[in-house]
Amino acid sequence: MQTECSTTLRESVSGEYLESENGRKHDHSTGAAGSLWQRFLRHPLMVIALFEFKESVRNRWLILYGAAFLIFGNLILFLSGENDVRAASSLLSLMLLLGPLFSLMFGSISFTDSLGFVELLAAQPIRRSDIYLGKLLGLGTGLSLSFMLGMGTGVLMRQGFSGSVLLLLVPGALLTFASVALSFLAANLSRRREVVFGMVLAVWFYLFVLHDLLIFGMVTLLGSYPLKVPLMIMVALNPIDLIRVLVALRLDMSAMMGYSASLFQDFFGGWTGILVGATLMAAWIGVPVYAGLHLFQRRNL
């Protein structure tokens, strides 16, 4: 299987567009095949990303992942009745529980299981950055598509174009990419699969469970002290909390979503808080990607 995949990628990458190790481009512009769009699609990063995307969407676990959002989303919408805000709050809780956990686990499994394939690619005239970013882009897109189709189809079936509920899709996709970036980073910190799994489960446990307990403990024990700045920093250190805050501010339900969302509302206001939260979410994607790429480029394959 890996040899077959490597042959396919070699045939796709070579011939029209290759990037050498020093990053200089060789342009073969001959008619339509030399168009900018075709050159873009033939770039090694995009070839790997498209291949990874096709492989991921055919995976039965991704199909089950999307089906879980479809089934549980329909159930939540049925029980919520006509209350869009309550439905969005319940769907948000489902997304924050299932999305990061599955993306962290699936991302780490995908990367560790494909190391032999990565070694074959690394032996070709393809930059390691193209391999790493292509795999991350393809897998993240596949996971995001599975989530958005599952959640979005459930919403359309039950409520039609419900704006408050459909607004969950973009934050969910951002959280998926952040989770995949963290899983790839963990996969480059150790060669042992069980250690990688332990790390991603520990990350999920901290982000979903322990972090909120720490905030609750700080507010309970140190409530008489000025805690706005320390708590804002803690919220910034948790992508799950950031997504909860962004959705709460956008749907004007900060009072329903806990102390951190109310804190953002008071400290920044509506749109300013959304902009700050989105910037921090972009950092949660960019920093792990940069750190993981740095480790991967120095990894002895």
N, C-alpha and C positions, 0 to 999 in steps of 0.2 A: 504493500500500500504506500509506504513512504517513498520507495523508489519510483513508483508510478507518479505520485504527486510531484516529486522533484523533477522528473522528466517533463511533466506538463508545465511547470513553472519555468524551467530552463528554456523550453521552446517559446513560451510567451514573452519572456524577458529579453532573450537574446535576439539579435537580428535587426530590430528597429530602434531600441532605446536602451542603453546601458549607462550606468554611472560608475566611473572608476573610483578607486579608493580615495583619491584626492578630490572627488566631487565634481570633476569637469565633465561636461555633457558632450555627447557625440550626436549630432543632429543628422538624421537621414531623412531629408525632406524630399520625397518623390511623390508628387501628385497628392491624391486624397489621403494616402497612407501617411503623408508627412504633415497632416493638419495638426493644429495645436491640440484639439480634443483627442485625437487618436494617440498623439505622443503622450498626453496626460494619462490616458488609460493604459498605455504600454510602459509607463514608469514602473520600476520594480516594486515600489511601495504600493501602488494601486493594484498591480497584478496580485501581489500577496494578499492585500486587503480583500479583494473580490473573491479570491480563492477561499480565504478563511471565512468570509461571509457565507458563501455557498455551502461550505462544509458545516457551518454552525446551524444554518436554518434547516438542514436535513437531519440534524440530530434529534432523536426522539425525546430527549430530556428538555430541549427547548420547546418542543411542541407541547409537552406536558406542562411546562412552565407557563406558557401562554394560556393553555386550557385552564389552569388553576385560577388565573386572574379572571378569566371569562366566567367560570362557574361561581367562584366566591363573590366576584363583583356583582353578578346578577342576583345572588342571594342577598347581598347587602342592600342593593337598590330596591329589591322587593320589600324588604323589611323596613326600609327608611320611608317608604311612601313618597309623598310629594315634597318632602323636606330636602332640598338640594344641599344645603349647608351640612346637615347631619349626614347625608349620603357621602359628601365629599370628605368629611372628617373620618368616617369609617373606612372609606376606600384609601385614604391617606395612611391610616394605621396599618392596613393590609399591605400597602406598597412598602412602607418603611420596615415592616417585619420580613416580608418574603423577598423583596427585590435585592437588598444588599447581601442577604445570606446566600441566596442562590448565585448571584453574580460573583461573589467572592470565591465560593466553592467551585463553580464551573470554570471560572477564569484560571484558578490555580491548577485544576485538573487538566484543562486544555493545554496550558503552557508546559507543565511537567511531562505530560504524555507525548508532546510533540518535540521533545528535545532532540531525538534522533533525526527527525525531519529538519529541524533547525540546523543541525550540524551539516546536513547535506546542502542546505541553502547557503550556509556560511562558506562552504567550499567553492561556491560559484562567485563570479565577479559582481556580487551584490553587497552593498554596504550593510553593516549590522543594524544601523539605525533604520533602514528601510524594512528589514526583516521584523524588527521589534515593533515599530510603529504600524506596519502593515497588519501584523497579527492582532495588535490591540484595537486598531480601527475596525477591522473586519469582525472580530468577536464582539466588540462593544456595540456595533451597529446591529448585529444579529440578535443580541440579547435585548437591545432597546426596541427593535421591531417586534419581537415576540411579546414583550410587555405591552407595547402600545396597541398592538392588534388585539390582544386578550382583553385589556382594560377598555380600550376604545370601542370594540365590538359590543361588549356587555353594556356600555353606556348607551350606544346607539340603539340597541335592541330594546332597552327598557325605557329610555327617556328621550331619545332623539338627540339633537344637538344641544345638550345641556352644557352651557359654557362653564359653570362653576366646577363641574366634574371633569370635563375634558381638559381643564387647566392643569390637572394632575399629570398629564402625559409628558410635557416637556420637563418639569422637575424630576419626574421618574427616570427619564432618559439621561439627564445629567447625573443623577445618583448612580445609575447603572455604569456609566463611563468611569466615575470616580471609584466604584467598587472594583471594576476590572483593572484599573490602573494600580490599585492597592494590591490586588491579587498577583499581578505580574511582578510588582516590586517584591512581594514576599517570596515568589518563586525564584527570584534571583538572589535571595539572601541565604538560601540553603539548597543543597542538592538532594536532600532526603525528603521524600514525599510526605511522610508522616509529620515531619517538622513543619513543612509548609502548611499542611492542613491545620496543624495546631496553631500556627500563627494567624491564619485567616479567621479561624473560629474565635481566637482570643480577641482579635480586632473587632469582629462583629459583636461579641459579648460586651466589650467595653462601650462601643458606640451605641448599641441599642439598649443595654440594661444598666451597666455600671455608671455611665456618664450622668444619666438622669438622677441616679441615687446620690452621686457626689454633689450635684447641684442642689438637690433637696436637702442633703445634710448641711451644706453651707448656709442655705437660707434658714434652716431650723436653728442651727447652733450660733450663727453669726448674724442673725437678722437685725440686730441693733446697730450694726456697722454699715458703712457705705459699701455696697457690694456690686454696684452697677458695672463698673469697669472690669473687675475680676470675672463676673458672670458673663459679660460680653465676650471676653477672651475665651472662656470655656465653651460658649456657644460656637465661636469661630473654629474651635478645634474639633468639631464634630459635624461631618457632612449630613448625617441623618437629622440632627437638630436644625441645621441650616435649611434643609428642604422643608421641614415642618414649619419653620418660621416664614419662609418665602410664601408657602401656600396659605398660611394663616393670614399674613398681611395682605396678600392679593385678594383673598375672599372675605376679608374683614371679619375674621372669626378668631382674633388673637385671644379673646377672653376664654374661648373653648379649648385652646391649644396649649395652655400651660404658661408657666412663668416666663420662659425664655422668649416666646412670641410677644407677650405683653411688654417685656423689657425692650425689645426692638421697636415696638410701636411707640413707646414713650420716649426712647432715646433718639430715634432717627425720624419717626413719622412714616407714613405709608410708602410712597414711591422711593424716597431716599433709603429707607430700610431695605426695599426690594433690590435696589441697585447695589447697596453694600453687600447684601446677602449673595447676589448673583456673582459679584466680583470674588468673594471668598470661595464660592462654589467652583469658579473657574480655577482658583488656586489649588483647590482640593483635587482637581483633575491634572493640572499642569505640573505641580511639584512631584507627586508620585511618578508621573510619566518620566520626568527628567531624571529623578533619582534611579528609577528602574533601568532606564536606558543607559545611564552612566555605569551601573553595575554590569549590565549585559555586554556592553562594549569591552569590558575588561575581564569578562568571564572566560575561563579556559574551557572551550568546547571540545 
